[in-house]
């Protein structure tokens, strides 16, 4: 049997994630984080991939322990892996794109207004799943958005043409990503 003993600061998301290599063995998931393997032959291996998330308030080192036990010869073997969790530091700015012919930000009813949002990764690691929420004030209705690399947007939601949520797949170290949100007055 294989048992993964997740510490409290990791949350189980999904077992059997990715590729399971069984080399002819039978793998049966008993429950979250417990698997039973049968018919594994000498010299072969079984790989089970897990998806977990780090609780957002945790930073520092986290150790995950897995144990394998065989009923035939009472083998109990453990191994562990330690990961370092660092705080994520993002910066955001939002400015209105002023009309070319005007010096100030005066718009008439019915005008389209474009806001430029800049998300900056200011930490020393790659950031995944950065979520940007733009809540438009009363008097503005969402019309659309644009980014330079559309493939990096992995989630989008528009609630009542007022609240726009975008999920950026990843931001590299010191990278800036610009999002243009268009609304109508």
C-alpha positions, -999 to 999 in steps of 0.1 A, spaced: 0 0 0 11 36 -7 1 63 17 9 100 13 9 118 46 2 154 36 11 180 63 -16 205 74 -1 232 52 -8 213 20 -43 206 6 -50 176 -15 -65 185 -49 -63 154 -71 -47 120 -71 -35 101 -101 -27 134 -117 -5 131 -147 9 98 -158 6 66 -139 34 42 -147 25 7 -134 45 -17 -155 17 -43 -154 8 -38 -118 -28 -31 -107 -33 2 -89 -65 8 -69 -73 41 -52 -86 32 -17 -93 69 -7 -76 102 -11 -39 97 -7 -41 59 -2 -35 34 -30 -32 -4 -31 -8 -20 -56 -10 -56 -66 10 -78 -91 40 -56 -91 70 -76 -102 106 -75 -88 126 -46 -104 96 -27 -117 81 6 -103 49 24 -99 45 62 -102 16 81 -88 14 119 -93 -5 142 -70 -17 177 -73 -17 197 -40 -19 234 -32 0 253 -5 -22 270 20 -19 307 11 -6 319 45 23 294 46 59 304 38 91 285 45 99 248 42 72 222 39 80 185 41 57 158 25 62 122 36 51 91 17 52 55 30 51 22 13 42 -10 31 42 -46 19 21 -72 36 42 -101 23 74 -92 40 63 -65 65 83 -38 47 76 -3 58 96 23 38 92 61 39 107 89 19 101 126 19 105 158 -1 109 193 12 98 223 -8 105 260 -1 75 283 -2 82 320 -8 58 349 -6 44 362 -38 48 399 -45 28 414 -72 22 451 -81 -7 465 -99 -14 499 -115 -45 511 -133 -47 543 -154 -72 556 -179 -61 560 -215 -68 596 -223 -82 606 -256 -55 619 -279 -73 652 -285 -79 659 -248 -55 667 -220 -78 657 -192 -100 627 -186 -134 641 -194 -157 617 -213 -192 623 -225 -221 598 -221 -217 569 -245 -180 573 -248 -157 543 -248 -131 544 -221 -100 522 -220 -82 514 -187 -47 501 -188 -39 477 -160 -3 466 -154 5 435 -133 41 432 -123 58 402 -107 83 417 -83 94 385 -65 122 361 -73 101 332 -85 77 325 -114 41 333 -104 12 310 -115 -25 317 -117 -24 355 -109 -60 366 -106 -69 401 -117 -103 415 -106 -115 448 -121 -147 462 -106 -161 490 -128 -178 518 -110 -214 528 -115 -219 545 -148 -196 522 -167 -205 490 -186 -179 465 -196 -173 461 -233 -141 440 -237 -105 434 -229 -73 429 -247 -38 415 -239 -7 410 -260 -5 373 -254 -41 359 -252 -28 323 -247 -17 334 -212 -52 341 -201 -65 308 -187 -97 321 -170 -122 348 -177 -154 358 -160 -177 388 -166 -204 394 -139 -232 417 -149 -209 437 -172 -194 453 -140 -168 429 -125 -142 414 -148 -120 386 -136 -89 373 -155 -65 346 -145 -30 349 -159 -14 314 -164 21 326 -153 42 357 -149 80 354 -151 104 370 -127 103 409 -131 77 405 -159 50 431 -165 17 422 -183 -6 448 -196 -44 444 -198 -66 469 -216 -102 469 -203 -127 488 -224 -160 502 -209 -187 525 -221 -200 555 -201 
